[in-house]
Amino acid sequence: MKTFNLTVLFFVATLLAGTSTAVVRAQGAPPASAAEPAPTPLEQHLYSDPGMDFQAPPQAYLAARRVIPAAALGDDLAPVAVWAVYPGKPEVRVIKIEMETFTGEPSQWEGQFESQMHNAADGVLIKHKTPMALTNGMPATFVEVTYGNGFDAKKEFAVVFADGSRGIVISETGRIGEITAEEAQKWLANAKAVRYPLDRDPKPPQ
């Protein structure tokens, strides 16, 4: 995992203390650039790259964000943006965008995501896989995931889609009983995407 700003590290570690699991993909956070200016209230809710845009809900607090060129992604999901809702409270929710290289048929991406979840930890239950569309019509799947035991049990709702170069997951995670599908659908729905324009792919960092 790459090193990133200590303030962001502390914040993310604190907000994830109640939501981290044995699932490896839920443990990371994207590094923040020390040279990046502080985002405005509007900017802190926005993630944008050549292939997609996502607007986090107004009550979300940006923890970290970066744009990774599609050519620099690997075979494991990498977080590119993390927000917290109700940080520091037991009912904290974590909203996250993750990506990995995926050039297969977009319809096959949800199955690969599901396989990765099952391989990452025991006791993963995936249900209610519902076809949906992003705001501009891009096909996606709304997925409900449960994992963990007892007080550590977590609920995750995810919008899963692929853009020809990347497999993408936009998720909301919280404690079971404090997070609902209706809330997740409302908070995660403000996304749009197109087939990734490789001619506009930024150069990977040196």
mmCIF file of the C-alpha atoms, coordinates in Angstrom:
data_MODEL
# 
_entry.id   MODEL 
# 
loop_
_atom_site.group_PDB 
_atom_site.id 
_atom_site.type_symbol 
_atom_site.label_atom_id 
_atom_site.label_alt_id 
_atom_site.label_comp_id 
_atom_site.label_asym_id 
_atom_site.label_entity_id 
_atom_site.label_seq_id 
_atom_site.pdbx_PDB_ins_code 
_atom_site.Cartn_x 
_atom_site.Cartn_y 
_atom_site.Cartn_z 
_atom_site.occupancy 
_atom_site.B_iso_or_equiv 
_atom_site.pdbx_formal_charge 
_atom_site.auth_seq_id 
_atom_site.auth_comp_id 
_atom_site.auth_asym_id 
_atom_site.auth_atom_id 
_atom_site.pdbx_PDB_model_num 
ATOM 1   C CA . MET A 1 1   ? 0.000   0.000   0.000   1.00 0.00 ? 1   MET A CA 1 
ATOM 2   C CA . LYS A 1 2   ? 1.357   3.416   -0.896  1.00 0.00 ? 2   LYS A CA 1 
ATOM 3   C CA . THR A 1 3   ? 2.216   5.942   1.789   1.00 0.00 ? 3   THR A CA 1 
ATOM 4   C CA . PHE A 1 4   ? -0.086  8.926   2.068   1.00 0.00 ? 4   PHE A CA 1 
ATOM 5   C CA . ASN A 1 5   ? -0.678  12.049  4.121   1.00 0.00 ? 5   ASN A CA 1 
ATOM 6   C CA . LEU A 1 6   ? -0.636  11.272  7.857   1.00 0.00 ? 6   LEU A CA 1 
ATOM 7   C CA . THR A 1 7   ? -3.697  13.399  8.526   1.00 0.00 ? 7   THR A CA 1 
ATOM 8   C CA . VAL A 1 8   ? -5.671  11.403  5.990   1.00 0.00 ? 8   VAL A CA 1 
ATOM 9   C CA . LEU A 1 9   ? -4.246  8.146   7.382   1.00 0.00 ? 9   LEU A CA 1 
ATOM 10  C CA . PHE A 1 10  ? -5.366  9.039   10.903  1.00 0.00 ? 10  PHE A CA 1 
ATOM 11  C CA . PHE A 1 11  ? -8.815  10.134  9.737   1.00 0.00 ? 11  PHE A CA 1 
ATOM 12  C CA . VAL A 1 12  ? -9.419  7.053   7.637   1.00 0.00 ? 12  VAL A CA 1 
ATOM 13  C CA . ALA A 1 13  ? -8.101  4.728   10.352  1.00 0.00 ? 13  ALA A CA 1 
ATOM 14  C CA . THR A 1 14  ? -10.454 6.370   12.845  1.00 0.00 ? 14  THR A CA 1 
ATOM 15  C CA . LEU A 1 15  ? -13.556 6.257   10.690  1.00 0.00 ? 15  LEU A CA 1 
ATOM 16  C CA . LEU A 1 16  ? -12.863 2.693   9.557   1.00 0.00 ? 16  LEU A CA 1 
ATOM 17  C CA . ALA A 1 17  ? -12.176 1.439   13.079  1.00 0.00 ? 17  ALA A CA 1 
ATOM 18  C CA . GLY A 1 18  ? -15.811 0.491   13.399  1.00 0.00 ? 18  GLY A CA 1 
ATOM 19  C CA . THR A 1 19  ? -16.267 -0.671  9.840   1.00 0.00 ? 19  THR A CA 1 
ATOM 20  C CA . SER A 1 20  ? -13.083 -2.523  8.883   1.00 0.00 ? 20  SER A CA 1 
ATOM 21  C CA . THR A 1 21  ? -13.347 -6.260  8.238   1.00 0.00 ? 21  THR A CA 1 
ATOM 22  C CA . ALA A 1 22  ? -11.226 -9.190  7.213   1.00 0.00 ? 22  ALA A CA 1 
ATOM 23  C CA . VAL A 1 23  ? -12.144 -8.325  3.646   1.00 0.00 ? 23  VAL A CA 1 
ATOM 24  C CA . VAL A 1 24  ? -8.885  -6.954  2.280   1.00 0.00 ? 24  VAL A CA 1 
ATOM 25  C CA . ARG A 1 25  ? -10.528 -4.560  -0.167  1.00 0.00 ? 25  ARG A CA 1 
ATOM 26  C CA . ALA A 1 26  ? -12.254 -2.740  2.731   1.00 0.00 ? 26  ALA A CA 1 
ATOM 27  C CA . GLN A 1 27  ? -8.975  -1.906  4.472   1.00 0.00 ? 27  GLN A CA 1 
ATOM 28  C CA . GLY A 1 28  ? -7.371  0.577   2.081   1.00 0.00 ? 28  GLY A CA 1 
ATOM 29  C CA . ALA A 1 29  ? -7.698  4.235   1.321   1.00 0.00 ? 29  ALA A CA 1 
ATOM 30  C CA . PRO A 1 30  ? -6.288  6.263   -1.529  1.00 0.00 ? 30  PRO A CA 1 
ATOM 31  C CA . PRO A 1 31  ? -3.287  8.492   -0.874  1.00 0.00 ? 31  PRO A CA 1 
ATOM 32  C CA . ALA A 1 32  ? -3.848  12.225  -0.926  1.00 0.00 ? 32  ALA A CA 1 
ATOM 33  C CA . SER A 1 33  ? -1.486  14.552  -2.704  1.00 0.00 ? 33  SER A CA 1 
ATOM 34  C CA . ALA A 1 34  ? 0.205   17.031  -0.381  1.00 0.00 ? 34  ALA A CA 1 
ATOM 35  C CA . ALA A 1 35  ? 0.261   19.518  -3.253  1.00 0.00 ? 35  ALA A CA 1 
ATOM 36  C CA . GLU A 1 36  ? -3.461  19.263  -3.912  1.00 0.00 ? 36  GLU A CA 1 
ATOM 37  C CA . PRO A 1 37  ? -5.323  22.353  -2.613  1.00 0.00 ? 37  PRO A CA 1 
ATOM 38  C CA . ALA A 1 38  ? -8.119  21.930  -0.132  1.00 0.00 ? 38  ALA A CA 1 
ATOM 39  C CA . PRO A 1 39  ? -11.334 21.150  -2.019  1.00 0.00 ? 39  PRO A CA 1 
ATOM 40  C CA . THR A 1 40  ? -14.267 23.534  -1.947  1.00 0.00 ? 40  THR A CA 1 
ATOM 41  C CA . PRO A 1 41  ? -17.517 22.262  -0.364  1.00 0.00 ? 41  PRO A CA 1 
ATOM 42  C CA . LEU A 1 42  ? -18.793 21.348  -3.837  1.00 0.00 ? 42  LEU A CA 1 
ATOM 43  C CA . GLU A 1 43  ? -15.542 19.733  -4.974  1.00 0.00 ? 43  GLU A CA 1 
ATOM 44  C CA . GLN A 1 44  ? -15.204 17.582  -1.876  1.00 0.00 ? 44  GLN A CA 1 
ATOM 45  C CA . HIS A 1 45  ? -18.300 15.637  -2.887  1.00 0.00 ? 45  HIS A CA 1 
ATOM 46  C CA . LEU A 1 46  ? -17.192 15.028  -6.484  1.00 0.00 ? 46  LEU A CA 1 
ATOM 47  C CA . TYR A 1 47  ? -15.096 12.277  -8.030  1.00 0.00 ? 47  TYR A CA 1 
ATOM 48  C CA . SER A 1 48  ? -14.403 12.728  -11.743 1.00 0.00 ? 48  SER A CA 1 
ATOM 49  C CA . ASP A 1 49  ? -12.104 11.045  -14.267 1.00 0.00 ? 49  ASP A CA 1 
ATOM 50  C CA . PRO A 1 50  ? -12.179 10.581  -18.088 1.00 0.00 ? 50  PRO A CA 1 
ATOM 51  C CA . GLY A 1 51  ? -14.713 7.747   -17.806 1.00 0.00 ? 51  GLY A CA 1 
ATOM 52  C CA . MET A 1 52  ? -17.016 8.537   -14.898 1.00 0.00 ? 52  MET A CA 1 
ATOM 53  C CA . ASP A 1 53  ? -18.406 11.088  -12.461 1.00 0.00 ? 53  ASP A CA 1 
ATOM 54  C CA . PHE A 1 54  ? -19.835 10.510  -8.984  1.00 0.00 ? 54  PHE A CA 1 
ATOM 55  C CA . GLN A 1 55  ? -21.392 13.003  -6.590  1.00 0.00 ? 55  GLN A CA 1 
ATOM 56  C CA . ALA A 1 56  ? -21.314 11.969  -2.923  1.00 0.00 ? 56  ALA A CA 1 
ATOM 57  C CA . PRO A 1 57  ? -24.231 13.074  -0.700  1.00 0.00 ? 57  PRO A CA 1 
ATOM 58  C CA . PRO A 1 58  ? -24.028 16.529  0.940   1.00 0.00 ? 58  PRO A CA 1 
ATOM 59  C CA . GLN A 1 59  ? -23.519 15.057  4.412   1.00 0.00 ? 59  GLN A CA 1 
ATOM 60  C CA . ALA A 1 60  ? -20.410 13.107  3.349   1.00 0.00 ? 60  ALA A CA 1 
ATOM 61  C CA . TYR A 1 61  ? -16.904 14.192  4.379   1.00 0.00 ? 61  TYR A CA 1 
ATOM 62  C CA . LEU A 1 62  ? -14.050 13.551  1.954   1.00 0.00 ? 62  LEU A CA 1 
ATOM 63  C CA . ALA A 1 63  ? -11.238 11.457  3.473   1.00 0.00 ? 63  ALA A CA 1 
ATOM 64  C CA . ALA A 1 64  ? -9.040  10.967  0.419   1.00 0.00 ? 64  ALA A CA 1 
ATOM 65  C CA . ARG A 1 65  ? -9.237  10.960  -3.350  1.00 0.00 ? 65  ARG A CA 1 
ATOM 66  C CA . ARG A 1 66  ? -6.998  10.310  -6.360  1.00 0.00 ? 66  ARG A CA 1 
ATOM 67  C CA . VAL A 1 67  ? -7.322  9.539   -10.071 1.00 0.00 ? 67  VAL A CA 1 
ATOM 68  C CA . ILE A 1 68  ? -5.474  6.428   -11.282 1.00 0.00 ? 68  ILE A CA 1 
ATOM 69  C CA . PRO A 1 69  ? -4.940  6.067   -15.041 1.00 0.00 ? 69  PRO A CA 1 
ATOM 70  C CA . ALA A 1 70  ? -6.615  2.930   -16.368 1.00 0.00 ? 70  ALA A CA 1 
ATOM 71  C CA . ALA A 1 71  ? -3.212  1.746   -17.610 1.00 0.00 ? 71  ALA A CA 1 
ATOM 72  C CA . ALA A 1 72  ? -1.864  1.879   -14.043 1.00 0.00 ? 72  ALA A CA 1 
ATOM 73  C CA . LEU A 1 73  ? -4.590  -0.249  -12.426 1.00 0.00 ? 73  LEU A CA 1 
ATOM 74  C CA . GLY A 1 74  ? -3.876  -3.823  -11.371 1.00 0.00 ? 74  GLY A CA 1 
ATOM 75  C CA . ASP A 1 75  ? -5.869  -7.019  -10.921 1.00 0.00 ? 75  ASP A CA 1 
ATOM 76  C CA . ASP A 1 76  ? -7.070  -6.111  -7.411  1.00 0.00 ? 76  ASP A CA 1 
ATOM 77  C CA . LEU A 1 77  ? -9.561  -3.422  -6.488  1.00 0.00 ? 77  LEU A CA 1 
ATOM 78  C CA . ALA A 1 78  ? -7.814  -0.178  -5.577  1.00 0.00 ? 78  ALA A CA 1 
ATOM 79  C CA . PRO A 1 79  ? -9.622  2.593   -3.671  1.00 0.00 ? 79  PRO A CA 1 
ATOM 80  C CA . VAL A 1 80  ? -9.685  5.938   -5.452  1.00 0.00 ? 80  VAL A CA 1 
ATOM 81  C CA . ALA A 1 81  ? -12.057 7.888   -3.190  1.00 0.00 ? 81  ALA A CA 1 
ATOM 82  C CA . VAL A 1 82  ? -13.345 7.544   0.370   1.00 0.00 ? 82  VAL A CA 1 
ATOM 83  C CA . TRP A 1 83  ? -15.973 9.599   2.203   1.00 0.00 ? 83  TRP A CA 1 
ATOM 84  C CA . ALA A 1 84  ? -17.410 9.263   5.708   1.00 0.00 ? 84  ALA A CA 1 
ATOM 85  C CA . VAL A 1 85  ? -20.967 10.017  6.752   1.00 0.00 ? 85  VAL A CA 1 
ATOM 86  C CA . TYR A 1 86  ? -21.491 10.568  10.489  1.00 0.00 ? 86  TYR A CA 1 
ATOM 87  C CA . PRO A 1 87  ? -17.731 10.220  11.215  1.00 0.00 ? 87  PRO A CA 1 
ATOM 88  C CA . GLY A 1 88  ? -16.808 9.462   14.803  1.00 0.00 ? 88  GLY A CA 1 
ATOM 89  C CA . LYS A 1 89  ? -20.260 8.061   15.581  1.00 0.00 ? 89  LYS A CA 1 
ATOM 90  C CA . PRO A 1 90  ? -21.343 4.407   15.952  1.00 0.00 ? 90  PRO A CA 1 
ATOM 91  C CA . GLU A 1 91  ? -23.605 4.807   12.936  1.00 0.00 ? 91  GLU A CA 1 
ATOM 92  C CA . VAL A 1 92  ? -20.725 5.914   10.673  1.00 0.00 ? 92  VAL A CA 1 
ATOM 93  C CA . ARG A 1 93  ? -21.042 4.957   7.017   1.00 0.00 ? 93  ARG A CA 1 
ATOM 94  C CA . VAL A 1 94  ? -18.150 4.716   4.570   1.00 0.00 ? 94  VAL A CA 1 
ATOM 95  C CA . ILE A 1 95  ? -18.723 5.515   0.890   1.00 0.00 ? 95  ILE A CA 1 
ATOM 96  C CA . LYS A 1 96  ? -15.964 4.298   -1.377  1.00 0.00 ? 96  LYS A CA 1 
ATOM 97  C CA . ILE A 1 97  ? -15.057 4.049   -5.061  1.00 0.00 ? 97  ILE A CA 1 
ATOM 98  C CA . GLU A 1 98  ? -12.749 1.202   -6.088  1.00 0.00 ? 98  GLU A CA 1 
ATOM 99  C CA . MET A 1 99  ? -11.403 0.114   -9.464  1.00 0.00 ? 99  MET A CA 1 
ATOM 100 C CA . GLU A 1 100 ? -9.301  -2.571  -11.120 1.00 0.00 ? 100 GLU A CA 1 
ATOM 101 C CA . THR A 1 101 ? -8.317  -3.568  -14.638 1.00 0.00 ? 101 THR A CA 1 
ATOM 102 C CA . PHE A 1 102 ? -11.167 -5.344  -16.427 1.00 0.00 ? 102 PHE A CA 1 
ATOM 103 C CA . THR A 1 103 ? -11.431 -5.672  -20.197 1.00 0.00 ? 103 THR A CA 1 
ATOM 104 C CA . GLY A 1 104 ? -14.002 -8.461  -20.349 1.00 0.00 ? 104 GLY A CA 1 
ATOM 105 C CA . GLU A 1 105 ? -17.666 -8.135  -21.188 1.00 0.00 ? 105 GLU A CA 1 
ATOM 106 C CA . PRO A 1 106 ? -19.291 -5.617  -18.811 1.00 0.00 ? 106 PRO A CA 1 
ATOM 107 C CA . SER A 1 107 ? -21.964 -8.203  -17.983 1.00 0.00 ? 107 SER A CA 1 
ATOM 108 C CA . GLN A 1 108 ? -19.239 -10.461 -16.531 1.00 0.00 ? 108 GLN A CA 1 
ATOM 109 C CA . TRP A 1 109 ? -17.829 -7.909  -14.084 1.00 0.00 ? 109 TRP A CA 1 
ATOM 110 C CA . GLU A 1 110 ? -20.419 -8.413  -11.347 1.00 0.00 ? 110 GLU A CA 1 
ATOM 111 C CA . GLY A 1 111 ? -19.580 -12.125 -11.250 1.00 0.00 ? 111 GLY A CA 1 
ATOM 112 C CA . GLN A 1 112 ? -15.872 -11.367 -10.883 1.00 0.00 ? 112 GLN A CA 1 
ATOM 113 C CA . PHE A 1 113 ? -16.613 -8.878  -8.111  1.00 0.00 ? 113 PHE A CA 1 
ATOM 114 C CA . GLU A 1 114 ? -18.686 -11.506 -6.326  1.00 0.00 ? 114 GLU A CA 1 
ATOM 115 C CA . SER A 1 115 ? -15.918 -14.105 -6.666  1.00 0.00 ? 115 SER A CA 1 
ATOM 116 C CA . GLN A 1 116 ? -13.367 -11.688 -5.210  1.00 0.00 ? 116 GLN A CA 1 
ATOM 117 C CA . MET A 1 117 ? -15.587 -10.969 -2.237  1.00 0.00 ? 117 MET A CA 1 
ATOM 118 C CA . HIS A 1 118 ? -16.011 -14.676 -1.478  1.00 0.00 ? 118 HIS A CA 1 
ATOM 119 C CA . ASN A 1 119 ? -12.265 -15.304 -1.808  1.00 0.00 ? 119 ASN A CA 1 
ATOM 120 C CA . ALA A 1 120 ? -11.350 -12.399 0.459   1.00 0.00 ? 120 ALA A CA 1 
ATOM 121 C CA . ALA A 1 121 ? -13.069 -13.624 3.631   1.00 0.00 ? 121 ALA A CA 1 
ATOM 122 C CA . ASP A 1 122 ? -15.274 -16.281 5.169   1.00 0.00 ? 122 ASP A CA 1 
ATOM 123 C CA . GLY A 1 123 ? -18.951 -15.743 5.783   1.00 0.00 ? 123 GLY A CA 1 
ATOM 124 C CA . VAL A 1 124 ? -19.586 -13.425 2.856   1.00 0.00 ? 124 VAL A CA 1 
ATOM 125 C CA . LEU A 1 125 ? -23.233 -13.470 1.810   1.00 0.00 ? 125 LEU A CA 1 
ATOM 126 C CA . ILE A 1 126 ? -24.232 -11.792 -1.439  1.00 0.00 ? 126 ILE A CA 1 
ATOM 127 C CA . LYS A 1 127 ? -27.892 -11.425 -2.344  1.00 0.00 ? 127 LYS A CA 1 
ATOM 128 C CA . HIS A 1 128 ? -30.439 -9.207  -4.059  1.00 0.00 ? 128 HIS A CA 1 
ATOM 129 C CA . LYS A 1 129 ? -28.400 -8.564  -7.198  1.00 0.00 ? 129 LYS A CA 1 
ATOM 130 C CA . THR A 1 130 ? -30.606 -6.086  -9.019  1.00 0.00 ? 130 THR A CA 1 
ATOM 131 C CA . PRO A 1 131 ? -29.984 -4.779  -12.560 1.00 0.00 ? 131 PRO A CA 1 
ATOM 132 C CA . MET A 1 132 ? -30.024 -0.973  -12.703 1.00 0.00 ? 132 MET A CA 1 
ATOM 133 C CA . ALA A 1 133 ? -28.661 1.912   -14.761 1.00 0.00 ? 133 ALA A CA 1 
ATOM 134 C CA . LEU A 1 134 ? -26.518 4.898   -13.871 1.00 0.00 ? 134 LEU A CA 1 
ATOM 135 C CA . THR A 1 135 ? -27.943 8.371   -14.409 1.00 0.00 ? 135 THR A CA 1 
ATOM 136 C CA . ASN A 1 136 ? -26.880 8.402   -18.071 1.00 0.00 ? 136 ASN A CA 1 
ATOM 137 C CA . GLY A 1 137 ? -28.080 4.862   -18.802 1.00 0.00 ? 137 GLY A CA 1 
ATOM 138 C CA . MET A 1 138 ? -24.839 2.879   -18.271 1.00 0.00 ? 138 MET A CA 1 
ATOM 139 C CA . PRO A 1 139 ? -25.865 -0.666  -17.167 1.00 0.00 ? 139 PRO A CA 1 
ATOM 140 C CA . ALA A 1 140 ? -24.930 -1.591  -13.595 1.00 0.00 ? 140 ALA A CA 1 
ATOM 141 C CA . THR A 1 141 ? -25.911 -3.993  -10.819 1.00 0.00 ? 141 THR A CA 1 
ATOM 142 C CA . PHE A 1 142 ? -27.003 -3.056  -7.297  1.00 0.00 ? 142 PHE A CA 1 
ATOM 143 C CA . VAL A 1 143 ? -25.614 -5.690  -4.908  1.00 0.00 ? 143 VAL A CA 1 
ATOM 144 C CA . GLU A 1 144 ? -26.234 -6.376  -1.207  1.00 0.00 ? 144 GLU A CA 1 
ATOM 145 C CA . VAL A 1 145 ? -23.340 -7.898  0.748   1.00 0.00 ? 145 VAL A CA 1 
ATOM 146 C CA . THR A 1 146 ? -23.174 -9.043  4.391   1.00 0.00 ? 146 THR A CA 1 
ATOM 147 C CA . TYR A 1 147 ? -20.029 -10.165 6.209   1.00 0.00 ? 147 TYR A CA 1 
ATOM 148 C CA . GLY A 1 148 ? -18.597 -10.491 9.713   1.00 0.00 ? 148 GLY A CA 1 
ATOM 149 C CA . ASN A 1 149 ? -20.084 -11.879 12.920  1.00 0.00 ? 149 ASN A CA 1 
ATOM 150 C CA . GLY A 1 150 ? -21.776 -10.416 15.972  1.00 0.00 ? 150 GLY A CA 1 
ATOM 151 C CA . PHE A 1 151 ? -20.877 -6.802  16.659  1.00 0.00 ? 151 PHE A CA 1 
ATOM 152 C CA . ASP A 1 152 ? -18.431 -6.906  13.760  1.00 0.00 ? 152 ASP A CA 1 
ATOM 153 C CA . ALA A 1 153 ? -21.124 -7.806  11.218  1.00 0.00 ? 153 ALA A CA 1 
ATOM 154 C CA . LYS A 1 154 ? -21.322 -5.279  8.401   1.00 0.00 ? 154 LYS A CA 1 
ATOM 155 C CA . LYS A 1 155 ? -23.709 -4.523  5.585   1.00 0.00 ? 155 LYS A CA 1 
ATOM 156 C CA . GLU A 1 156 ? -22.479 -3.244  2.255   1.00 0.00 ? 156 GLU A CA 1 
ATOM 157 C CA . PHE A 1 157 ? -24.483 -2.063  -0.718  1.00 0.00 ? 157 PHE A CA 1 
ATOM 158 C CA . ALA A 1 158 ? -22.599 -1.621  -3.974  1.00 0.00 ? 158 ALA A CA 1 
ATOM 159 C CA . VAL A 1 159 ? -23.194 -0.316  -7.461  1.00 0.00 ? 159 VAL A CA 1 
ATOM 160 C CA . VAL A 1 160 ? -21.072 -2.496  -9.735  1.00 0.00 ? 160 VAL A CA 1 
ATOM 161 C CA . PHE A 1 161 ? -20.294 -1.775  -13.398 1.00 0.00 ? 161 PHE A CA 1 
ATOM 162 C CA . ALA A 1 162 ? -17.530 -1.945  -16.022 1.00 0.00 ? 162 ALA A CA 1 
ATOM 163 C CA . ASP A 1 163 ? -16.506 0.573   -18.674 1.00 0.00 ? 163 ASP A CA 1 
ATOM 164 C CA . GLY A 1 164 ? -14.451 -1.542  -21.083 1.00 0.00 ? 164 GLY A CA 1 
ATOM 165 C CA . SER A 1 165 ? -11.131 -0.948  -19.328 1.00 0.00 ? 165 SER A CA 1 
ATOM 166 C CA . ARG A 1 166 ? -12.054 -0.985  -15.637 1.00 0.00 ? 166 ARG A CA 1 
ATOM 167 C CA . GLY A 1 167 ? -14.237 -2.839  -13.190 1.00 0.00 ? 167 GLY A CA 1 
ATOM 168 C CA . ILE A 1 168 ? -15.746 -0.265  -10.816 1.00 0.00 ? 168 ILE A CA 1 
ATOM 169 C CA . VAL A 1 169 ? -17.449 -0.553  -7.427  1.00 0.00 ? 169 VAL A CA 1 
ATOM 170 C CA . ILE A 1 170 ? -19.191 2.337   -5.648  1.00 0.00 ? 170 ILE A CA 1 
ATOM 171 C CA . SER A 1 171 ? -20.171 1.142   -2.180  1.00 0.00 ? 171 SER A CA 1 
ATOM 172 C CA . GLU A 1 172 ? -21.655 2.179   1.130   1.00 0.00 ? 172 GLU A CA 1 
ATOM 173 C CA . THR A 1 173 ? -20.735 0.176   4.236   1.00 0.00 ? 173 THR A CA 1 
ATOM 174 C CA . GLY A 1 174 ? -22.107 0.360   7.777   1.00 0.00 ? 174 GLY A CA 1 
ATOM 175 C CA . ARG A 1 175 ? -23.265 -1.705  10.692  1.00 0.00 ? 175 ARG A CA 1 
ATOM 176 C CA . ILE A 1 176 ? -26.113 -4.126  10.152  1.00 0.00 ? 176 ILE A CA 1 
ATOM 177 C CA . GLY A 1 177 ? -29.374 -2.547  11.259  1.00 0.00 ? 177 GLY A CA 1 
ATOM 178 C CA . GLU A 1 178 ? -28.151 0.999   10.642  1.00 0.00 ? 178 GLU A CA 1 
ATOM 179 C CA . ILE A 1 179 ? -27.877 0.981   6.868   1.00 0.00 ? 179 ILE A CA 1 
ATOM 180 C CA . THR A 1 180 ? -30.662 0.338   4.391   1.00 0.00 ? 180 THR A CA 1 
ATOM 181 C CA . ALA A 1 181 ? -30.925 -0.427  0.700   1.00 0.00 ? 181 ALA A CA 1 
ATOM 182 C CA . GLU A 1 182 ? -33.116 2.662   0.237   1.00 0.00 ? 182 GLU A CA 1 
ATOM 183 C CA . GLU A 1 183 ? -30.465 4.917   1.743   1.00 0.00 ? 183 GLU A CA 1 
ATOM 184 C CA . ALA A 1 184 ? -27.689 3.318   -0.322  1.00 0.00 ? 184 ALA A CA 1 
ATOM 185 C CA . GLN A 1 185 ? -29.679 3.573   -3.543  1.00 0.00 ? 185 GLN A CA 1 
ATOM 186 C CA . LYS A 1 186 ? -30.227 7.273   -2.873  1.00 0.00 ? 186 LYS A CA 1 
ATOM 187 C CA . TRP A 1 187 ? -26.600 8.010   -1.948  1.00 0.00 ? 187 TRP A CA 1 
ATOM 188 C CA . LEU A 1 188 ? -24.912 5.875   -4.602  1.00 0.00 ? 188 LEU A CA 1 
ATOM 189 C CA . ALA A 1 189 ? -27.235 6.655   -7.510  1.00 0.00 ? 189 ALA A CA 1 
ATOM 190 C CA . ASN A 1 190 ? -25.647 9.960   -8.509  1.00 0.00 ? 190 ASN A CA 1 
ATOM 191 C CA . ALA A 1 191 ? -23.112 8.443   -10.897 1.00 0.00 ? 191 ALA A CA 1 
ATOM 192 C CA . LYS A 1 192 ? -22.660 8.393   -14.647 1.00 0.00 ? 192 LYS A CA 1 
ATOM 193 C CA . ALA A 1 193 ? -20.120 6.628   -16.843 1.00 0.00 ? 193 ALA A CA 1 
ATOM 194 C CA . VAL A 1 194 ? -19.161 5.964   -20.454 1.00 0.00 ? 194 VAL A CA 1 
ATOM 195 C CA . ARG A 1 195 ? -16.871 3.501   -22.176 1.00 0.00 ? 195 ARG A CA 1 
ATOM 196 C CA . TYR A 1 196 ? -13.422 4.538   -20.948 1.00 0.00 ? 196 TYR A CA 1 
ATOM 197 C CA . PRO A 1 197 ? -11.721 6.807   -23.517 1.00 0.00 ? 197 PRO A CA 1 
ATOM 198 C CA . LEU A 1 198 ? -8.232  5.300   -23.732 1.00 0.00 ? 198 LEU A CA 1 
ATOM 199 C CA . ASP A 1 199 ? -7.053  8.246   -25.830 1.00 0.00 ? 199 ASP A CA 1 
ATOM 200 C CA . ARG A 1 200 ? -7.672  10.468  -22.809 1.00 0.00 ? 200 ARG A CA 1 
ATOM 201 C CA . ASP A 1 201 ? -6.025  8.173   -20.257 1.00 0.00 ? 201 ASP A CA 1 
ATOM 202 C CA . PRO A 1 202 ? -3.625  10.272  -18.120 1.00 0.00 ? 202 PRO A CA 1 
ATOM 203 C CA . LYS A 1 203 ? -0.034  9.128   -18.017 1.00 0.00 ? 203 LYS A CA 1 
ATOM 204 C CA . PRO A 1 204 ? 0.752   6.890   -15.000 1.00 0.00 ? 204 PRO A CA 1 
ATOM 205 C CA . PRO A 1 205 ? 2.791   8.672   -12.293 1.00 0.00 ? 205 PRO A CA 1 
ATOM 206 C CA . GLN A 1 206 ? 6.562   8.217   -12.674 1.00 0.00 ? 206 GLN A CA 1 
# 
